[in-house]
């Protein structure tokens, strides 16, 4: 076990956070901890964005970009000039350390970046490619000679951290993964705590609950399985049938637990939650962007807290969302709409400060005066409501659109060169009522009573509209089989009404409304991918990547809601306060137990099933040690490729994908994926990033390089500037008689079960 590296990375993360504390303290001056929980995400965002921008200069990526990021971070801290209260930072630092060590512990038992069971080959390959690159974007390890067509901002940041700590990629992979987890768990803690504190609820209780709901809790699938195991089939069967859960597996026992099952609830989609993702160990984009999404939410909450008279500060806080959202797009494009458009729109529209007061005074004077019907004290003016709503929403939307434009401008090279566009589809196969209830039910169980209790203090007109509208959404949704509308629609409607009527709710309800909007939207609009066109998997990636955002938004929101319910904080008649508090505490305990059952089963199972790497070598963070254990015949050859300097082009068997089964001709592009050395044609994902025709042309050219005529081989070797031809067990199984070694000017290098043909100069 590499304990020294663990200490170095933990100290590095905390040191970066300490460097960002003065800036965090200035930006989040009204937060209960003065923004200490967001110091590490703020530092990481600074390094990542500056590194990305500097990396556009030829030859400047790597240590020059890292130094530039550190200089900007240090300069911002000096400029902020805020005194640092280390006592307030102690608790967030402790949360970060515990979360970091938790993931280090579980990854040490299964550190491998195997291609099966996720996309670790993509993630590790990008990390290795970026460590080889001196200019952005890096060359695509699966499409030699062309820049990568994928969001890579998180891997970029991981590569900078590897350089900062002088850590090889094989160890940096898992240590970066642990750091991203710790950063977002700490951010969830901080956001829940500070929102709760502003509403006189205990911040540490809310913060701890926010950290638990994000980092430990699972959906209700495992709780349902346990209930089915404990209860008679005669009870469970009808309930499962009513909810549309045909595959209820009534014979399940705890011995049958498998940690993947809870993430495949809604048919044709992936319904991951954070603990599963980090147990599984992909260093994937949706796992690296959430801490920046919550950092953006924190900036918007600081905007929310700023008085209307402080126009300059409000504009600054809103303006800082633009570069952050631009970087979020580079890290995970799926989160860009939420970071740049959705959350800013909601925050500006519902903040106490009127959005049009952000405009210069001379512009405000020329605009039609909005209706003086701003809700006050829970009352609604029927005459002026529509005009005021349009004025608020229209102005907020205008600012949100401006933020989108600015965010794109900040990271323009990504949008004009790296991002791959895909069309939108509409009306895909929808989720069942039971599926939605299992995936989102724990959060909804917190939001329903919270919003109902808050409605008690709203005006009668608000309550009437909320009740009537909710009933209409439920009835219509069930009748039309629009189950997301029936289940989540009332949350969105009531949350919106309470925010607009200034009822006893706060920023947590903005997060509730934002998540609800995403859940409903992806039932009807999705990003169309040719691979899944016309199948039940049409919106697989759309649900997969957007539900990660929903979890990040709803975890701190639910923590605030449950904490306030347990303390009877929402406005309710005094006679009901004690009963509400007791019910709230019971609900809190029930949800902690039910959502914690996944961790209770998954973590011990993970410990018991240790990977072949850990079984052979003991606990380690070495992501590539598995190659020596499971593919010893190819390990020396992959080490040889990894030792090559620069970015030479190699050739490996294609097409490739999730299977590394050499005897069946499947090599998973391992020599490229594990080294960052680009191959002519790698995984079939390139057909999605570019086109089927472009990918197939390369696949065919690869076959000719191995088995074509000498003239074809020479032409294609020159075309792709090939320097090494890899002939391992997968290549032999796929192509049979390989003739490239018969060319003049080709030298054979034998490593284990592999022959690597080195193309000499002039071939």
C-alpha positions in Angstrom: 0.0 0.0 0.0 1.4 3.4 -1.0 0.8 5.3 2.2 3.3 8.0 1.4 1.4 9.0 -1.7 -1.9 9.0 0.3 -0.4 11.5 2.8 1.1 13.7 0.0 -2.2 13.9 -1.8 -4.3 14.6 1.3 -1.9 17.3 2.3 -1.9 18.7 -1.2 -5.7 18.9 -1.3 -5.9 20.6 2.1 -3.0 23.0 1.2 -4.8 24.0 -2.0 -8.0 24.6 0.0 -6.1 26.6 2.6 -4.7 28.8 -0.2 -8.2 29.4 -1.4 -9.6 30.3 2.0 -9.2 34.0 1.7 -11.0 34.1 -1.6 -13.7 31.8 -0.3 -14.1 34.0 2.8 -14.6 37.0 0.7 -17.0 35.4 -1.8 -19.0 33.6 0.9 -18.7 36.1 3.7 -22.3 35.4 4.9 -21.9 31.6 5.0 -21.8 30.1 8.5 -18.3 28.8 7.8 -17.3 31.7 5.5 -17.1 29.3 2.6 -14.5 26.9 4.0 -16.4 23.9 2.7 -16.0 25.3 -0.8 -12.3 26.1 -0.6 -11.0 22.9 -2.2 -13.6 23.0 -5.1 -12.7 26.7 -5.6 -9.0 25.9 -5.7 -9.5 22.9 -8.1 -11.7 25.0 -10.4 -9.0 27.7 -10.5 -6.3 25.2 -11.4 -8.5 23.5 -14.0 -9.7 26.6 -15.8 -6.4 28.3 -15.8 -4.7 25.1 -16.9 -7.2 24.7 -19.7 -6.7 28.3 -21.0 -2.9 28.3 -20.7 -2.8 24.8 -22.4 -4.2 26.3 -25.6 -0.8 28.0 -26.1 1.5 25.6 -28.0 3.9 23.9 -25.6 2.4 25.5 -22.5 0.4 22.7 -21.0 1.9 20.7 -18.2 4.1 22.4 -15.6 3.7 25.9 -17.2 -0.1 25.6 -16.9 0.2 24.3 -13.3 2.5 27.1 -12.3 0.1 29.6 -13.9 -2.8 28.1 -12.0 -1.0 28.3 -8.7 0.0 31.9 -9.4 -3.5 32.9 -10.1 -4.8 31.2 -7.0 -2.1 32.8 -4.8 -2.7 36.2 -6.4 -6.5 36.0 -5.8 -5.9 35.0 -2.2 -3.5 38.0 -1.7 -6.0 40.3 -3.5 -8.9 39.1 -1.4 -7.0 40.2 1.8 -9.4 38.3 4.0 -8.2 37.0 7.4 -8.5 33.2 7.7 -10.4 31.6 10.5 -8.9 28.1 10.7 -11.3 27.1 13.4 -14.2 27.5 11.0 -12.3 25.5 8.4 -11.5 22.6 10.7 -14.8 20.8 10.4 -14.9 21.0 6.5 -11.3 19.8 6.5 -12.2 16.9 8.7 -15.1 16.0 6.4 -12.8 16.1 3.4 -10.2 14.0 5.1 -12.7 11.3 6.2 -14.3 11.1 2.7 -10.9 11.0 1.0 -9.6 8.2 3.2 -12.9 6.3 2.8 -12.5 6.1 -1.0 -8.8 5.4 -0.7 -9.7 2.4 1.5 -12.2 1.0 -0.9 -10.2 1.6 -4.0 -7.1 -0.1 -2.4 -9.1 -3.3 -2.5 -10.1 -3.0 -6.1 -7.8 -0.5 -7.8 -7.8 -1.9 -11.3 -8.8 0.1 -14.4 -10.1 -3.0 -16.2 -12.2 -2.3 -19.3 -15.1 -4.5 -18.2 -17.7 -2.9 -15.9 -17.4 0.7 -16.7 -15.3 3.1 -18.8 -12.0 3.1 -16.9 -10.0 2.6 -20.1 -11.4 5.8 -21.4 -10.6 7.7 -18.2 -7.2 6.2 -17.6 -6.3 6.7 -21.3 -7.3 10.3 -21.2 -5.2 10.8 -18.0 -2.2 9.2 -19.7 -2.7 11.2 -22.9 -2.8 14.5 -20.9 0.4 13.6 -19.1 2.1 13.1 -22.5 0.6 16.3 -24.0 2.2 19.7 -24.1 -0.7 21.4 -25.9 -4.4 21.1 -25.6 -6.5 19.4 -26.8 -4.5 16.2 -26.4 -4.2 13.7 -29.3 -6.9 11.1 -29.2 -5.4 7.8 -28.0 -8.1 5.9 -30.0 -7.9 8.0 -33.2 -4.2 8.8 -33.8 -3.4 12.1 -35.5 -6.6 13.8 -34.4 -7.4 15.8 -31.3 -9.7 14.2 -28.7 -13.4 14.7 -29.2 -14.6 14.3 -25.7 -14.9 16.4 -22.5 -11.7 16.1 -20.7 -11.5 18.9 -18.2 -11.6 16.7 -15.1 -8.9 14.4 -16.4 -6.9 17.6 -17.2 -7.2 18.6 -13.6 -6.2 15.1 -12.4 -3.1 15.3 -14.7 -2.1 18.7 -13.1 -2.5 17.2 -9.6 -0.3 14.3 -10.7 2.4 16.7 -11.8 2.0 18.8 -8.6 2.5 15.7 -6.4 5.0 14.0 -8.8 2.8 10.9 -8.9 2.7 8.4 -11.7 -0.7 8.0 -13.5 -1.1 4.4 -12.2 -1.4 5.9 -8.6 -2.8 9.3 -9.5 -5.9 7.8 -11.0 -7.3 6.5 -7.7 -6.0 9.3 -5.6 -7.7 11.9 -7.9 -10.9 9.8 -7.7 -10.8 10.0 -3.9 -10.2 13.7 -4.0 -13.1 14.4 -6.3 -15.3 12.4 -4.0 -14.1 14.2 -0.9 -14.5 17.6 -2.5 -18.1 17.1 -3.5 -19.1 15.4 -0.2 -17.6 18.4 1.6 -19.4 20.8 -0.7 -22.7 19.0 0.0 -22.0 19.3 3.7 -21.2 23.0 3.4 -24.2 24.0 1.2 -26.7 22.1 3.4 -25.1 23.5 6.6 -25.1 27.2 5.5 -28.6 27.1 4.0 -29.9 25.5 7.2 -28.1 28.0 9.4 -29.7 30.9 7.6 -33.1 29.4 8.6 -32.2 28.9 12.2 -31.8 25.1 11.8 -28.7 23.3 13.2 -26.0 23.6 10.5 -23.9 20.6 11.5 -26.9 18.3 11.6 -28.0 19.5 8.2 -24.4 19.4 6.9 -23.8 15.8 8.1 -27.1 14.7 6.6 -26.2 16.4 3.3 -22.8 14.6 3.3 -24.5 11.3 4.1 -27.3 11.7 1.4 -24.7 12.5 -1.2 -21.8 10.3 -0.4 -23.3 7.2 1.4 -27.0 6.9 0.7 -28.4 4.8 -2.1 -31.8 4.8 -3.7 -34.7 2.7 -2.3 -34.0 -0.4 -4.4 -32.0 -2.3 -1.7 -34.5 -1.2 0.9 -37.3 -2.6 -1.3 -35.4 -5.9 -1.7 -34.9 -6.2 2.1 -38.6 -5.4 2.7 -39.5 -8.1 0.2 -37.3 -10.6 1.9 -38.8 -9.8 5.3 -42.5 -9.5 4.3 -44.7 -12.3 2.8 -44.9 -12.6 -1.0 -48.6 -12.1 -0.7 -48.0 -8.5 0.5 -45.0 -7.6 -1.7 -46.3 -9.0 -5.0 -49.4 -6.8 -5.3 -47.5 -3.7 -4.3 -44.8 -4.4 -6.8 -47.4 -5.0 -9.5 -49.2 -1.8 -8.6 -46.0 0.2 -9.1 -45.1 -1.5 -12.3 -42.1 -3.4 -10.9 -42.5 -6.6 -12.8 -39.0 -7.8 -11.9 -39.5 -7.7 -8.2 -37.4 -10.9 -7.6 -39.5 -12.1 -4.7 -37.1 -14.8 -3.9 -34.2 -12.4 -3.2 -32.1 -12.8 0.0 -29.2 -10.8 1.3 -26.8 -13.4 -0.1 -28.0 -12.5 -3.6 -26.9 -8.8 -3.2 -25.0 -7.4 -6.2 -24.0 -3.8 -6.1 -24.9 -3.1 -9.7 -28.6 -4.1 -9.4 -29.7 -0.9 -7.7 -28.4 1.2 -10.7 -30.5 -0.5 -13.4 -34.0 0.2 -12.0 -35.6 2.2 -14.8 -35.6 0.0 -17.9 -33.2 1.0 -20.6 -31.3 3.5 -18.5 -28.6 3.8 -15.9 -29.7 5.2 -12.5 -26.3 5.6 -10.8 -25.9 7.3 -7.4 -22.6 8.5 -6.0 -21.6 5.6 -3.7 -22.1 3.1 -6.5 -20.0 5.2 -8.9 -17.1 5.5 -6.5 -17.2 1.9 -5.5 -17.1 1.0 -9.2 -14.2 3.3 -9.7 -14.6 5.1 -13.0 -12.9 8.5 -13.1 -15.8 9.7 -15.2 -16.9 13.1 -16.1 -20.2 13.1 -14.2 -18.3 12.2 -11.0 -15.8 15.0 -11.4 -18.2 17.8 -12.3 -20.6 17.6 -9.4 -18.3 19.5 -6.9 -18.2 22.3 -9.5 -21.9 22.2 -9.9 -22.3 22.7 -6.2 -19.7 25.4 -6.2 -21.8 27.2 -8.8 -24.8 26.7 -6.5 -22.8 28.3 -3.6 -22.0 31.3 -5.8 -25.7 31.7 -6.6 -26.7 31.3 -2.9 -24.2 34.1 -2.1 -26.0 36.1 -4.8 -29.3 35.2 -3.1 -28.0 36.5 0.2 -26.7 39.8 -1.1 -28.9 42.8 -0.6 -30.5 44.4 -3.6 -28.6 47.6 -3.0 -25.2 45.9 -3.4 -25.6 45.8 -7.2 -21.9 45.5 -7.9 -21.4 42.5 -5.7 -24.4 40.8 -7.1 -23.1 41.3 -10.7 -19.7 40.0 -9.6 -21.1 36.8 -8.0 -23.3 36.2 -11.0 -20.4 37.0 -13.4 -18.1 34.4 -11.7 -20.7 31.7 -12.6 -19.8 32.2 -16.3 -16.1 31.0 -16.2 -17.0 28.3 -13.7 -19.9 27.1 -16.0 -17.6 27.2 -19.0 -15.1 24.9 -17.2 -18.0 22.6 -16.1 -18.8 22.2 -19.8 -15.2 21.1 -20.5 -15.4 18.7 -17.5 -18.8 17.3 -18.3 -20.8 18.8 -21.1 -24.0 17.2 -19.8 -23.9 19.5 -16.7 -23.4 22.7 -18.7 -27.1 23.6 -19.1 -27.7 23.2 -15.4 -24.6 25.2 -14.4 -24.9 28.0 -17.0 -28.6 28.3 -17.6 -31.0 26.4 -15.3 -29.6 27.2 -11.8 -28.8 30.8 -12.6 -32.2 31.4 -14.0 -33.9 30.0 -10.9 -31.6 31.8 -8.5 -32.0 35.2 -10.1 -35.8 34.7 -10.6 -36.5 33.8 -7.0 -33.9 35.7 -5.1 -35.2 38.4 -2.7 -33.5 41.1 -4.9 -35.5 42.0 -7.9 -33.6 40.9 -11.1 -34.1 44.1 -13.1 -32.2 46.0 -10.4 -29.0 44.4 -11.8 -29.4 46.7 -14.9 -27.9 50.1 -14.9 -30.1 52.8 -13.5 -30.5 54.6 -16.9 -31.7 51.3 -18.4 -34.1 50.7 -15.6 -35.6 54.1 -16.1 -36.5 53.3 -19.7 -38.1 50.0 -19.0 -41.8 49.6 -18.3 -42.2 49.7 -14.5 -42.9 46.1 -13.3 -46.2 45.7 -11.4 -45.9 46.6 -7.8 -47.2 43.3 -6.9 -44.2 41.6 -5.4 -45.6 39.0 -2.9 -45.0 40.2 0.6 -45.6 38.1 3.7 -47.1 35.2 1.8 -49.8 37.2 0.0 -50.3 37.2 -3.8 -51.8 40.1 -5.8 -53.9 38.5 -8.4 -54.0 41.6 -10.5 -50.3 42.1 -10.7 -49.0 38.6 -10.4 -48.8 37.8 -14.1 -47.0 41.0 -14.9 -44.5 40.6 -12.1 -43.9 37.0 -12.9 -43.2 37.8 -16.5 -40.9 40.6 -15.5 -39.0 38.5 -13.0 -38.8 35.4 -15.2 -38.0 37.3 -18.4 -35.3 39.4 -16.8 -33.8 36.3 -15.1 -33.9 34.4 -18.3 -32.1 37.2 -20.1 -29.3 37.2 -17.5 -29.1 33.4 -17.7 -28.8 33.4 -21.5 -26.1 36.1 -21.2 -24.2 33.8 -18.8 -24.4 31.0 -21.3 -22.8 33.2 -23.9 -20.1 34.3 -21.5 -19.5 30.7 -20.4 -19.0 29.5 -24.0 -16.7 32.5 -24.6 -14.5 31.6 -21.7 -13.9 28.1 -23.1 -14.5 28.8 -26.8 -11.8 26.4 -28.1 -13.7 23.5 -26.6 -17.0 24.4 -28.1 -15.6 25.1 -31.6 -13.2 22.2 -31.8 -13.5 19.5 -29.1 -17.1 19.1 -28.3 -19.0 16.6 -30.4 -22.6 17.6 -31.3 -25.6 15.2 -31.4 -29.2 15.9 -32.2 -32.1 16.0 -29.7 -34.8 13.4 -29.7 -38.3 13.7 -28.2 -40.8 11.4 -26.5 -38.6 8.4 -25.7 -39.9 5.4 -23.8 -40.7 6.8 -20.4 -40.1 5.5 -16.9 -42.6 3.5 -14.9 -44.2 4.9 -11.8 -42.5 2.3 -9.7 -39.1 2.9 -11.3 -39.3 6.7 -10.6 -40.5 6.0 -7.0 -37.6 3.7 -6.3 -35.0 6.0 -7.8 -36.3 9.3 -6.4 -38.6 8.2 -3.7 -36.3 8.9 -0.7 -35.9 12.5 -1.8 -39.5 13.0 -2.6 -40.4 11.6 0.8 -38.6 14.5 2.3 -39.9 17.1 -0.1 -43.6 16.3 0.1 -44.1 16.9 3.8 -41.6 19.8 3.8 -43.5 21.7 1.1 -46.8 20.8 2.6 -45.7 22.2 6.0 -44.3 25.3 4.4 -47.6 25.8 2.6 -49.4 26.1 5.9 -47.9 29.6 6.3 -48.7 30.7 2.7 -51.6 32.8 1.6 -54.9 31.0 1.1 -54.8 31.7 -2.6 -51.4 30.0 -2.8 -52.6 27.0 -1.0 -55.6 26.7 -3.2 -53.6 26.9 -6.4 -51.0 24.4 -5.0 -53.7 21.8 -4.0 -55.7 22.2 -7.2 -52.7 22.2 -9.4 -51.1 19.2 -7.7 -54.3 17.2 -8.0 -54.5 18.0 -11.7 -50.9 17.0 -12.3 -51.4 13.7 -10.5 -54.6 12.8 -12.2 -53.5 13.8 -15.6 -50.1 12.3 -15.3 -51.6 8.9 -14.2 -54.2 9.0 -16.9 -51.7 9.8 -19.6 -49.0 7.5 -18.2 -46.8 10.6 -17.7 -45.6 9.3 -14.4 -42.8 11.9 -13.9 -45.5 14.6 -14.1 -47.7 12.8 -11.6 -44.9 12.1 -9.1 -42.5 15.0 -9.5 -44.7 17.6 -11.1 -46.4 18.6 -7.8 -43.0 19.2 -6.2 -42.0 21.5 -9.0 -45.3 23.4 -8.9 -45.6 23.8 -5.2 -41.9 24.7 -4.8 -42.3 27.4 -7.5 -45.4 28.8 -5.9 -43.8 28.9 -2.4 -40.7 30.6 -3.7 -42.7 33.3 -5.5 -45.0 33.9 -2.6 -42.1 34.4 -0.2 -43.4 31.6 2.0 -41.2 30.0 4.7 -38.8 28.4 2.2 -35.3 29.3 1.0 -32.6 28.4 -1.4 -33.0 24.7 -0.7 -36.3 24.9 -2.6 -34.5 26.4 -5.6 -32.4 23.2 -5.6 -35.6 21.1 -5.3 -37.3 22.9 -8.2 -34.1 22.6 -10.3 -33.8 18.9 -9.8 -37.5 18.3 -10.4 -37.3 20.2 -13.7 -34.5 17.9 -14.9 -36.4 14.7 -13.9 -39.4 15.8 -15.9 -37.5 17.2 -18.8 -35.5 14.1 -19.6 -38.8 12.1 -19.8 -39.6 13.9 -23.0 -36.3 15.3 -24.4 -33.1 13.4 -24.8 -29.8 13.5 -26.7 -30.1 11.1 -29.5 -27.3 8.6 -30.0 -27.1 6.5 -33.2 -25.9 3.5 -31.2 -29.2 3.3 -29.4 -31.6 4.7 -32.0 -35.0 3.0 -32.0 -34.3 0.9 -28.9 -35.4 1.1 -25.3 -31.9 2.5 -24.6 -32.6 5.6 -26.6 -32.1 7.9 -23.6 -29.6 5.8 -21.6 -26.9 8.4 -21.4 -29.2 11.3 -21.0 -30.8 9.8 -17.9 -27.4 8.5 -16.7 -25.7 11.9 -16.8 -28.6 14.1 -15.8 -29.7 12.0 -12.8 -26.2 12.5 -11.3 -27.0 16.3 -11.3 -30.3 15.6 -9.7 -28.7 13.7 -6.9 -26.1 16.5 -6.3 -28.9 19.1 -6.1 -31.4 17.1 -4.1 -29.0 15.8 -1.4 -28.3 19.1 0.3 -31.9 20.3 -0.3 -33.3 17.2 1.3 -30.8 17.6 4.2 -32.2 21.1 4.9 -35.8 19.9 4.5 -35.4 17.0 6.9 -33.5 19.0 9.5 -36.1 21.7 9.5 -38.9 19.2 9.7 -37.2 17.5 12.6 -37.1 20.8 14.4 -40.5 22.0 13.2 -38.9 24.9 11.5 -41.4 25.5 8.7 -44.2 27.9 9.6 -47.0 25.8 11.1 -49.6 26.6 13.8 -48.0 26.3 17.3 -50.4 23.5 18.3 -49.1 21.3 15.5 -45.4 22.1 16.0 -44.5 19.3 18.4 -46.3 16.7 16.4 -44.6 17.8 13.2 -41.2 17.7 14.9 -41.8 14.1 16.1 -43.0 13.1 12.7 -40.0 14.8 11.1 -37.5 13.0 13.3 -39.2 9.7 12.5 -39.1 10.4 8.8 -35.4 11.4 9.1 -34.5 8.2 10.9 -36.5 6.1 8.4 -34.8 7.7 5.4 -31.3 7.4 6.8 -31.9 3.7 7.5 -33.6 2.9 4.2 -31.1 4.7 2.0 -28.2 3.5 4.1 -29.0 -0.2 3.5 -27.2 -0.1 0.1 -24.0 0.9 1.8 -24.5 -1.6 4.6 -24.6 -4.4 1.9 -22.3 -2.9 -0.7 -19.2 -1.8 1.3 -18.8 -5.2 3.1 -19.4 -7.0 -0.1 -16.7 -4.9 -1.8 -14.3 -5.7 1.0 -15.0 -9.4 0.8 -14.7 -9.7 -3.0 -11.3 -8.0 -3.4 -10.1 -7.9 -6.9 -7.5 -10.3 -8.4 -4.9 -7.5 -8.0 -5.5 -7.2 -4.2 -5.7 -11.0 -3.8 -2.3 -11.3 -5.5 -0.5 -8.2 -4.3 -2.4 -7.1 -1.3 -4.0 -3.6 -0.9 -2.6 -1.2 -3.4 -3.7 2.0 -5.3 -1.8 0.8 -8.5 -4.5 1.0 -11.2 -2.4 -1.0 -13.7 -1.0 -3.7 -11.4 -3.8 -6.0 -12.7 -2.1 -6.4 -16.0 0.7 -8.4 -14.5 -1.9 -10.6 -12.7 -4.5 -11.2 -15.5 -2.5 -10.6 -18.7 1.1 -11.5 -17.8 2.0 -12.3 -21.4 1.3 -8.8 -22.6 2.5 -6.8 -19.5 6.1 -6.5 -20.7 5.0 -5.2 -24.1 2.6 -2.7 -22.6 5.5 -1.5 -20.4 7.6 -1.1 -23.5 4.9 1.0 -25.2 4.5 3.0 -22.0 8.2 3.8 -22.0 8.1 5.4 -25.4 8.6 9.1 -25.3 6.3 11.6 -26.9 3.2 10.5 -28.9 4.2 8.0 -31.5 1.5 6.2 -33.4 0.9 2.5 -32.9 -1.4 0.0 -34.5 -3.6 -2.4 -32.5 -6.5 -4.7 -33.2 -9.8 -2.9 -34.2 -12.6 -2.5 -33.6 -12.3 -2.6 -29.8 -14.5 -2.2 -26.8 -15.2 -3.3 -23.3 -13.7 -6.8 -23.6 -10.1 -7.8 -23.2 -10.2 -11.4 -24.3 -7.2 -12.0 -26.5 -8.2 -15.5 -27.5 -11.4 -14.1 -29.0 -9.6 -11.3 -30.9 -10.6 -8.7 -28.4 -7.7 -6.5 -27.2 -9.6 -3.5 -25.8 -6.9 -1.3 -27.3 -5.0 -1.9 -24.1 -1.6 -0.8 -25.4 -3.1 2.6 -26.2 -5.6 2.9 -23.3 -3.0 2.0 -20.6 -0.2 4.2 -22.0 -1.8 7.2 -23.8 0.1 6.3 -26.9 -2.4 6.8 -29.8 -3.5 3.9 -31.9 -4.9 4.3 -35.4 -8.3 2.9 -34.4 -9.4 2.1 -30.9 -12.8 1.7 -29.2 -16.0 1.9 -31.2 -16.9 5.0 -29.2 -15.0 6.9 -31.9 -17.9 6.2 -34.3 -20.1 8.3 -32.0 -17.6 11.0 -31.5 -16.8 11.4 -35.2 -18.9 9.2 -37.6 -19.5 5.6 -38.5 -17.8 6.1 -41.9 -14.7 7.7 -40.4 -14.3 4.9 -37.8 -15.0 2.0 -40.2 -12.5 3.4 -42.7 -9.8 3.3 -40.1 -10.8 -0.2 -38.9 -10.5 -1.4 -42.5 -7.1 0.3 -42.8 -5.9 -1.4 -39.7 -6.8 -4.8 -41.1 -4.8 -3.9 -44.3 -1.8 -2.9 -42.2 -1.7 -6.3 -40.6 -2.6 -8.5 -43.6 -2.6 -6.4 -46.8 -0.2 -6.3 -49.7 3.2 -4.7 -49.1 2.2 -1.7 -51.2 -1.0 -1.2 -49.1 0.9 -1.6 -45.9 3.6 0.9 -46.9 1.0 3.4 -48.0 -1.1 3.2 -44.8 2.0 3.2 -42.6 3.0 6.5 -44.2 -0.6 7.9 -44.2 -1.0 7.4 -40.4 2.7 8.0 -39.6 2.8 4.6 -37.9 6.0 3.9 -35.9 5.0 0.7 -34.0 2.8 -2.3 -35.0 1.6 -4.3 -32.0 1.1 -8.0 -32.6 -0.2 -9.7 -29.5 -2.6 -12.6 -28.8 -5.7 -10.5 -29.8 -4.2 -9.5 -33.1 -3.2 -13.0 -34.0 -6.7 -14.3 -33.1 -8.4 -11.6 -35.1 -6.2 -11.4 -38.2 -4.7 -14.9 -38.6 -1.6 -14.7 -40.8 0.0 -11.3 -40.2 2.4 -10.2 -42.9 3.5 -6.7 -41.8 6.7 -8.1 -40.3 7.9 -9.1 -43.8 8.2 -5.5 -44.9 11.7 -4.1 -45.5 12.7 -1.6 -42.9 10.7 -3.2 -40.1 12.4 -4.5 -37.0 10.9 -7.0 -34.5 11.0 -6.4 -30.8 9.8 -9.3 -28.6 8.3 -8.7 -25.2 6.5 -11.6 -23.5 3.8 -13.0 -25.8 3.9 -9.9 -28.1 6.0 -8.9 -31.1 6.2 -5.2 -31.7 7.4 -4.2 -35.2 9.3 -1.0 -35.1 9.0 0.9 -38.4 12.5 2.3 -39.1 12.9 5.7 -40.7 12.3 5.7 -44.4 9.7 2.9 -44.5 
